[in-house]
Amino acid sequence: MYKEKLKKIENSIYQIQKEKKMLVPGRLFLSDKLLKLVEEDALKQIVNVAKLPGILKYSIGMSDMHVGYGFSIGGVAAFDMDKGVISPGGVGYDINCSVRLLKTNLTEKDIQDKAKQKKILNTLYDSTPSGVGVKGNLRLSQKELKEVLTGGAQWAVEKGYGNKEDYENTEEGGCMKNADPRDVSQKAIGRGMPQLGSLGAGNHFLEMQIVDEIFDKDLAKQWGLKKGQVTIMIHCGSRGLGHQVASDYIKLMEKEYGFPKFDRELVNAPIKSELGKKYFSAMSCAANFGFANKQLITHWVRKEIKKIFPKFNAEVLYDVCHNIAKFETHKVDGKDKEILVMRKGATRAFGPGRKELPKHYQKTGQPVIIPGTMGTSSYVLVGTEQGESLSWSSTAHGAGRVESRSKAIRTRDGETVKQELAKKGIQVRAGSLKGLSEEAPQAYKDIDEVVRVSHELGIAKLVARVRPVLVVKG
């Protein structure tokens, strides 16, 4: 139904024209190849988001879009501060699910030996708890956890887990400022207390990779990336705490305001309402948990790899959010205006000059990290000025699923996936074979095509490609 109505604006840009109760059109950044993979229900979600009060310009779907809760995953929408709403479905259950890339002083030659690879893989696995409901390495009191919820990665560094440069090279400086733990339920705190410093399950991972292609030599050199270099990528979120925050506020908003007849999953509250403010505060707390989570994992990875390579060093290139709402200034009708941008399975991609970026990235634009699958490459891109007007400075966040988890489990077994990866020179260790089945590379879209769309449209431009060698899966 919706695919039939799509209008091609230009290469890789499609539009769902405004109709009925839509306040704005839908805008999709998809190649013809990727469009064939998009579900009708995902397009319906784009249409439904376009009906939310105060939405500005477009309801957007990125090149990795697929069905999510409320918003499609790969969905982006911006809202007027006075007329607009905030919706947990526009952020997701895994608040601040995000990716951090570490650039190291190791080279491909340092990790070529198969026995050494196995030792490194086991070290990474043992140092980073992973899996459904698994506990982290840290035991905190409620008082300490509340400090995490306000301090984020900065709290972790103050406690000796890393250095100042780590959070300086993190989105929001690794700490959302509007966070008040009083807005987080006791149940959410209870779920988060034992899980800080753990990967979790699903598509979360810890990878050791090799830079195998440089697209922008000058920028890669400025950023300290070079061919043959070893990098480490960490992908995780806010664990059970973030999930509970989403559940709590979905119920509270439905009780207070009801739900849209066109989609119950898009429950929302006015941005400036008491409940809207409380959700943003609780979401910020969960985001800070996510920032601290990655900071702790970074510290333990450094500590343990140093036992194998005594001179090992790893610096944070950048750390980007995937599921988050932000107050940002953008041009609306030609004037700078503060708005709320919700990115659900989408990455912020600020170009040069944005004050939110560290000074050294204000000159170049921010690094954008888009992971692939455990069997394919991941990419580093750079944000652009062009993205400001096209997509509220947003791009894709990953390959995007093309199969449900249940279908992936039914159609392939984990041991086979493991063997196929080994043939590609990729060693993997996971909490379960079921997890490998769920996350088989075939269950995802073509990451090369996803980033090609972003690059060619100028939403974010290619800088470097990395390929996986050692993978820890939740």
SEKEKOL-68226 format. One line per field, with one value per residue (C-alpha): residue number from 1; residue in one letter; x, y, z. Coordinates in steps of 0.2 Angstrom, whole numbers, plus 5000, padded with zeros to 4 digits. Layout:
BEGIN
pos c(NUM,...) $
code c(A,...) $
xx c(X,...) $
yy c(Y,...) $
zz c(Z,...) $
END
This chain:
BEGIN
pos c(1,2,3,4,5,6,7,8,9,10,11,12,13,14,15,16,17,18,19,20,21,22,23,24,25,26,27,28,29,30,31,32,33,34,35,36,37,38,39,40,41,42,43,44,45,46,47,48,49,50,51,52,53,54,55,56,57,58,59,60,61,62,63,64,65,66,67,68,69,70,71,72,73,74,75,76,77,78,79,80,81,82,83,84,85,86,87,88,89,90,91,92,93,94,95,96,97,98,99,100,101,102,103,104,105,106,107,108,109,110,111,112,113,114,115,116,117,118,119,120,121,122,123,124,125,126,127,128,129,130,131,132,133,134,135,136,137,138,139,140,141,142,143,144,145,146,147,148,149,150,151,152,153,154,155,156,157,158,159,160,161,162,163,164,165,166,167,168,169,170,171,172,173,174,175,176,177,178,179,180,181,182,183,184,185,186,187,188,189,190,191,192,193,194,195,196,197,198,199,200,201,202,203,204,205,206,207,208,209,210,211,212,213,214,215,216,217,218,219,220,221,222,223,224,225,226,227,228,229,230,231,232,233,234,235,236,237,238,239,240,241,242,243,244,245,246,247,248,249,250,251,252,253,254,255,256,257,258,259,260,261,262,263,264,265,266,267,268,269,270,271,272,273,274,275,276,277,278,279,280,281,282,283,284,285,286,287,288,289,290,291,292,293,294,295,296,297,298,299,300,301,302,303,304,305,306,307,308,309,310,311,312,313,314,315,316,317,318,319,320,321,322,323,324,325,326,327,328,329,330,331,332,333,334,335,336,337,338,339,340,341,342,343,344,345,346,347,348,349,350,351,352,353,354,355,356,357,358,359,360,361,362,363,364,365,366,367,368,369,370,371,372,373,374,375,376,377,378,379,380,381,382,383,384,385,386,387,388,389,390,391,392,393,394,395,396,397,398,399,400,401,402,403,404,405,406,407,408,409,410,411,412,413,414,415,416,417,418,419,420,421,422,423,424,425,426,427,428,429,430,431,432,433,434,435,436,437,438,439,440,441,442,443,444,445,446,447,448,449,450,451,452,453,454,455,456,457,458,459,460,461,462,463,464,465,466,467,468,469,470,471,472,473,474) $
code c(M,Y,K,E,K,L,K,K,I,E,N,S,I,Y,Q,I,Q,K,E,K,K,M,L,V,P,G,R,L,F,L,S,D,K,L,L,K,L,V,E,E,D,A,L,K,Q,I,V,N,V,A,K,L,P,G,I,L,K,Y,S,I,G,M,S,D,M,H,V,G,Y,G,F,S,I,G,G,V,A,A,F,D,M,D,K,G,V,I,S,P,G,G,V,G,Y,D,I,N,C,S,V,R,L,L,K,T,N,L,T,E,K,D,I,Q,D,K,A,K,Q,K,K,I,L,N,T,L,Y,D,S,T,P,S,G,V,G,V,K,G,N,L,R,L,S,Q,K,E,L,K,E,V,L,T,G,G,A,Q,W,A,V,E,K,G,Y,G,N,K,E,D,Y,E,N,T,E,E,G,G,C,M,K,N,A,D,P,R,D,V,S,Q,K,A,I,G,R,G,M,P,Q,L,G,S,L,G,A,G,N,H,F,L,E,M,Q,I,V,D,E,I,F,D,K,D,L,A,K,Q,W,G,L,K,K,G,Q,V,T,I,M,I,H,C,G,S,R,G,L,G,H,Q,V,A,S,D,Y,I,K,L,M,E,K,E,Y,G,F,P,K,F,D,R,E,L,V,N,A,P,I,K,S,E,L,G,K,K,Y,F,S,A,M,S,C,A,A,N,F,G,F,A,N,K,Q,L,I,T,H,W,V,R,K,E,I,K,K,I,F,P,K,F,N,A,E,V,L,Y,D,V,C,H,N,I,A,K,F,E,T,H,K,V,D,G,K,D,K,E,I,L,V,M,R,K,G,A,T,R,A,F,G,P,G,R,K,E,L,P,K,H,Y,Q,K,T,G,Q,P,V,I,I,P,G,T,M,G,T,S,S,Y,V,L,V,G,T,E,Q,G,E,S,L,S,W,S,S,T,A,H,G,A,G,R,V,E,S,R,S,K,A,I,R,T,R,D,G,E,T,V,K,Q,E,L,A,K,K,G,I,Q,V,R,A,G,S,L,K,G,L,S,E,E,A,P,Q,A,Y,K,D,I,D,E,V,V,R,V,S,H,E,L,G,I,A,K,L,V,A,R,V,R,P,V,L,V,V,K,G) $
xx c(5000,5013,5026,5014,5012,5030,5036,5055,5061,5079,5092,5090,5076,5058,5043,5026,5015,5006,4988,4973,4980,4998,5005,5021,5027,5037,5055,5065,5083,5084,5092,5081,5089,5086,5068,5063,5068,5057,5042,5025,5023,5039,5032,5016,5026,5033,5016,5010,5024,5020,5003,5011,5008,5021,5032,5043,5047,5047,5045,5061,5067,5086,5094,5094,5075,5064,5050,5052,5041,5031,5044,5053,5071,5080,5067,5071,5058,5060,5047,5043,5046,5029,5017,5027,5027,5040,5037,5046,5043,5054,5069,5066,5068,5087,5090,5107,5111,5127,5144,5162,5177,5195,5210,5225,5244,5243,5244,5238,5255,5253,5237,5240,5246,5231,5236,5237,5221,5212,5221,5215,5197,5196,5203,5190,5176,5181,5184,5167,5151,5138,5121,5103,5101,5120,5128,5142,5159,5154,5144,5136,5125,5109,5118,5132,5121,5111,5128,5131,5114,5119,5137,5138,5155,5162,5158,5167,5183,5182,5182,5198,5190,5199,5204,5196,5199,5188,5172,5178,5177,5159,5143,5137,5153,5147,5134,5116,5114,5095,5096,5087,5087,5071,5062,5068,5058,5064,5061,5072,5086,5085,5087,5102,5112,5119,5122,5134,5149,5141,5137,5120,5113,5105,5115,5128,5146,5164,5175,5194,5195,5208,5207,5207,5202,5204,5193,5198,5217,5218,5204,5210,5227,5220,5210,5224,5217,5228,5227,5232,5229,5219,5203,5191,5172,5160,5142,5130,5116,5108,5103,5088,5087,5084,5071,5062,5062,5054,5041,5037,5034,5024,5012,5012,5009,4995,4987,4988,4985,4978,4986,4984,4970,4982,4995,4995,5014,5016,5010,5017,5016,5019,5037,5034,5022,5027,5027,5036,5050,5051,5052,5067,5075,5073,5079,5094,5098,5097,5108,5121,5120,5124,5139,5146,5143,5154,5167,5169,5171,5184,5194,5193,5198,5213,5218,5217,5225,5240,5243,5246,5254,5262,5264,5246,5237,5219,5211,5193,5190,5172,5156,5139,5121,5108,5092,5090,5081,5090,5087,5096,5097,5093,5087,5068,5061,5077,5080,5090,5077,5079,5069,5068,5075,5071,5083,5078,5091,5099,5116,5118,5130,5135,5145,5159,5156,5144,5147,5141,5157,5175,5185,5196,5180,5172,5185,5181,5164,5160,5166,5150,5152,5141,5143,5139,5138,5150,5153,5155,5164,5159,5162,5169,5161,5161,5146,5142,5134,5122,5115,5108,5095,5092,5090,5092,5110,5106,5111,5109,5115,5119,5115,5097,5088,5080,5075,5066,5076,5064,5066,5085,5084,5073,5083,5101,5111,5124,5137,5136,5137,5152,5161,5156,5164,5180,5182,5182,5196,5184,5184,5169,5164,5146,5136,5125,5124,5106,5113,5124,5109,5100,5114,5119,5126,5112,5099,5105,5105,5120,5130,5140,5124,5117,5133,5134,5117,5123,5139,5131,5118,5130,5122,5139,5154,5165,5182,5187,5182,5186,5184,5181,5194,5189,5171,5162,5143,5131) $
yy c(5000,5013,5007,5010,5028,5032,5047,5047,5064,5061,5047,5037,5050,5044,5053,5048,5063,5071,5065,5063,5067,5068,5085,5083,5071,5055,5056,5040,5039,5022,5015,5005,4989,4994,4999,4982,4976,4988,4981,4990,4991,5001,5013,5014,5019,5033,5039,5037,5047,5061,5063,5067,5085,5098,5087,5098,5096,5077,5060,5052,5034,5031,5018,5004,5006,4992,4989,4995,4999,5015,5023,5012,5008,5020,5033,5052,5066,5083,5093,5111,5114,5122,5112,5095,5079,5067,5048,5033,5025,5038,5033,5014,5002,5001,5019,5025,5009,5016,5013,5018,5015,5014,5017,5007,5006,4988,4983,4968,4959,4960,4949,4937,4922,4911,4905,4923,4928,4914,4921,4939,4933,4923,4938,4950,4938,4935,4953,4958,4950,4947,4939,4941,4947,4944,4954,4966,4966,4980,4980,4997,5003,5013,5029,5025,5020,5036,5045,5035,5041,5059,5058,5045,5042,5056,5047,5032,5042,5051,5034,5029,5020,5029,5046,5063,5061,5046,5056,5072,5061,5055,5062,5075,5073,5056,5065,5071,5086,5085,5069,5067,5050,5054,5052,5034,5020,5009,4994,5002,5005,4988,4981,4992,4989,4972,4976,4990,4985,4972,4970,4962,4951,4954,4963,4970,4966,4969,4967,4968,4974,4980,4996,4989,5004,5022,5033,5051,5050,5068,5066,5049,5055,5069,5057,5045,5031,5021,5005,4990,4997,4987,4995,4990,4993,4992,4991,4991,5001,5004,4986,4982,5000,5008,4995,4998,5017,5015,5003,5014,5030,5021,5016,5033,5043,5031,5033,5052,5056,5040,5034,5039,5029,5026,5018,5013,5012,5030,5036,5053,5068,5087,5091,5105,5095,5089,5071,5075,5083,5068,5056,5066,5066,5048,5044,5055,5045,5029,5037,5041,5023,5018,5030,5024,5006,5008,5018,5003,4990,5002,5002,4983,4980,4991,4983,4965,4968,4976,4959,4952,4968,4978,4993,4993,5009,5013,5030,5034,5040,5044,5037,5040,5037,5027,5028,5045,5062,5078,5097,5104,5120,5119,5130,5130,5141,5150,5154,5145,5137,5125,5109,5091,5078,5060,5047,5029,5017,5033,5042,5060,5067,5085,5094,5107,5121,5113,5119,5102,5094,5093,5107,5096,5089,5106,5109,5093,5087,5073,5055,5044,5025,5013,4995,4981,4963,4951,4944,4961,4977,4992,5010,5027,5042,5061,5072,5086,5103,5096,5084,5098,5102,5085,5074,5085,5080,5061,5045,5026,5017,5000,4987,4985,4968,4960,4945,4943,4935,4921,4918,4918,4905,4894,4895,4892,4885,4894,4881,4883,4902,4900,4889,4901,4915,4905,4902,4921,4922,4929,4920,4922,4918,4920,4916,4904,4896,4903,4921,4917,4911,4927,4938,4929,4941,4935,4942,4959,4971,4975,4987,4993,4998,5007,5018,5021,5029,5040,5045,5049,5059,5069,5065,5058,5055,5040,5040,5022,5004,4991,4972,4961,4948,4944,4945,4944,4943,4944) $
zz c(5000,5005,4993,4979,4985,4987,4976,4971,4974,4968,4969,4986,4992,4993,5000,5007,5003,5017,5018,5030,5047,5043,5048,5037,5023,5026,5020,5016,5013,5003,4988,4976,4983,5001,4998,4992,5010,5020,5027,5024,5043,5044,5032,5041,5057,5047,5042,5060,5067,5055,5064,5081,5087,5084,5072,5060,5042,5039,5048,5043,5039,5037,5025,5038,5043,5049,5061,5079,5094,5089,5078,5065,5070,5059,5063,5066,5070,5077,5087,5091,5109,5113,5102,5101,5111,5118,5116,5123,5107,5098,5109,5112,5126,5125,5130,5124,5115,5107,5100,5105,5094,5102,5091,5097,5095,5089,5071,5061,5063,5082,5082,5067,5077,5079,5097,5102,5094,5105,5120,5116,5113,5129,5138,5131,5135,5153,5156,5149,5156,5143,5141,5146,5164,5167,5181,5179,5188,5199,5215,5219,5233,5228,5233,5221,5207,5208,5206,5190,5184,5186,5181,5167,5160,5170,5186,5180,5176,5193,5201,5192,5177,5163,5158,5155,5136,5136,5140,5131,5115,5120,5114,5127,5136,5142,5153,5150,5161,5164,5174,5191,5199,5208,5191,5190,5198,5212,5200,5187,5199,5206,5188,5185,5201,5197,5178,5177,5167,5156,5137,5138,5124,5107,5095,5108,5105,5109,5093,5089,5071,5058,5048,5030,5020,5021,5010,5016,5019,5026,5039,5044,5047,5058,5068,5070,5059,5047,5037,5046,5063,5076,5083,5096,5095,5110,5107,5122,5131,5147,5151,5162,5169,5152,5148,5164,5162,5145,5152,5167,5157,5143,5157,5165,5149,5144,5160,5160,5141,5134,5117,5099,5090,5075,5086,5104,5104,5101,5118,5122,5133,5129,5129,5142,5153,5170,5164,5148,5158,5170,5156,5148,5165,5168,5150,5153,5169,5158,5145,5159,5164,5146,5145,5162,5156,5141,5151,5163,5149,5141,5157,5159,5141,5143,5159,5153,5135,5144,5151,5134,5126,5140,5130,5124,5122,5117,5114,5112,5094,5098,5106,5098,5104,5094,5105,5112,5113,5112,5114,5099,5089,5071,5057,5056,5042,5040,5059,5073,5085,5099,5095,5102,5090,5093,5085,5086,5079,5071,5074,5076,5062,5066,5053,5057,5069,5081,5098,5105,5098,5106,5099,5088,5080,5078,5064,5054,5059,5071,5069,5065,5069,5059,5064,5052,5058,5066,5048,5039,5040,5050,5045,5051,5043,5046,5049,5037,5036,5022,5034,5044,5031,5025,5041,5056,5056,5057,5048,5050,5065,5058,5045,5051,5052,5037,5047,5064,5078,5078,5060,5061,5075,5065,5049,5054,5069,5079,5077,5058,5060,5070,5057,5043,5052,5055,5037,5035,5048,5061,5078,5089,5107,5113,5128,5118,5101,5100,5101,5086,5077,5081,5075,5060,5046,5034,5046,5042,5027,5017,5027,5012,5004,5019,5021,5002,5003,5017,5009,4992,4999,5009,5026,5032,5022,5022,5031,5035,5035,5048,5047,5062,5068,5086,5092,5109,5108,5122) $
END
